[in-house]
């Protein structure tokens, strides 16, 4: 059960994820990200404020785009992760590969 | 007695009765013309006449009446053959008459009598066979009332037949009772409706011939009786007349009904065909037909039902556009579609509200180069989604009236239901196959986990692993590197089903291959990452923790590849804590950079210390309120039961976990390994 919204703003696009990303809903996340990246925005902010749970399949989706984002020089920053969700990213080591910050302001600051 | 023997006996009886009738009648005639009295009453030939009639009736009743087939043409054909044979014989007799005409022999009363009785016998046989067939036709789809009426009619005929033995003459009046029955019963013509157009023509021909035979016989016999008055006996002419009137009446009625039915028969036939086609559509799901076959049936049925000149179906099957065409080329289809695309107004091939199936009818009159003048388009709607369309075309202007469109719509709806059913069935089959696959994967996976773990000289080890209903991706194993070194691994493969089991088996191979090389844990992870990355799809990864326990140095060195942090219990302080060395899942960075993301760690152990390895199924297990078991609860549990042997700690953990969840079924796989140092 996940709701994903894409909000386009000046210079960056916000991907707002709400709900739980499990094995089945990770497909939606994958589709949203693929579509977003295909549009080649300069930066992507992922709003995880409403993200309650993410399974390894969901983490796999983020992981799978890291290389592509690098090669296309698109910056991606995740913000607003709850402690629990953040912990899942940390354990897996994804915090070493992705930029995770607390707020949207911090995320925007990273872009400039 | 079997029907066959009854037929034989009846035939023999009829022949004997006829012979006896001839013999006795000759005697009677001889008596009449000569003063000698042979002592035979004139009634005696009549008795044989009655026996003959009854025997012939039984014969045909069993021969024709018992046949089960409802093939009306067959029945009519049988009468026709009987009529033909009897007529040929009768004509042959006439031929003999003509050739030998005027000779003394042929005009002798006894010879005349024999020839007359042959003709009478033939006429009766033919009339009775016709009677039996008419009975079947009249009683086709009978009602109770009709059956009763028929019984009365048969008894009346029998009464007429037997009336010759009654001294007073009321047969004349009986005829007037029989006649209305014959007329009313002749009104039953249900069988005509079931004849096809062609069959109706055949029936007409056969009925006309039957009528001609009847007339010929009657005229023939009346003529002979007229010229030879001594032939009054035997025979019950009232009965013969009743029989002939009835058979002729029904033949005439049938003839007229068929004649009047001819123009409408094509409509009836069409309706019948619609029903049959409809049935085929409904049944196509049950038999193993492909979706394409259902569309082909729909195309043919719709074309025939609406008498369209051409048609096509466009539909998506497994996300591929497919086209089924009937008497129309792709070029013409393109022409028509382009015409509407470029013209003003709504495109009939686009349905704005596919959830509501609304058909589009259009005129093609203004479209040059295409032989069609009218068109109707139906959307194919399955599970509330439009998956295609069917287009019917006619050369006539306004060729599709409301009735035809409604019929076609019914076919379209039924076809959609059939396809939907077909797809559901295919899906169910696929699910079944998937379940089988899972079972195999489960079996493979169980075999991948070790039956027993290697304890060491100074530690004991206990493990427990449970997969959720699907195939799990948890893996653990031990390997004795040398006398004092033991390798220990715990891992979790992302993804589920066969691919997870497959990656797990790869991981096992890598573990057993690399462990014996006695590599430092960091190096182990680096090599394992390189080995496993090429085989993983881009969203999959594996988390592991790799430990080397050195009993000589009483030290553990380990590295973590994104796996849950290890819990360590210190006996001296009585406190447990999680190691926080950094790590990254295998397959997440698929190059040499990987080594920058991991960190190995070494610690010394003392007796009573505990190492707890687990997978996220434990910490993420939820209770009914949605609360997670969590790290803190696990830590406290270990602290609480640290004094117990490894096996008992394991049991305490499992019990606590189940108690927390409130049930024994967990949503995820979970594994726990306890190493307790001595």
Interface residues (C-beta under 8 A of the other chain):
Chain A: X23 X26 X30 X56 X57 X59 X60 X61 X63 X64 X84 X91 X92 X93 X94 X96 X97
Chain B: X492 X494 X495 X496 X538 X539 X540 X541 X543 X561 X562 X563 X564 X565 X582 X583 X584 X585 X588 X589 X597 X598 X628
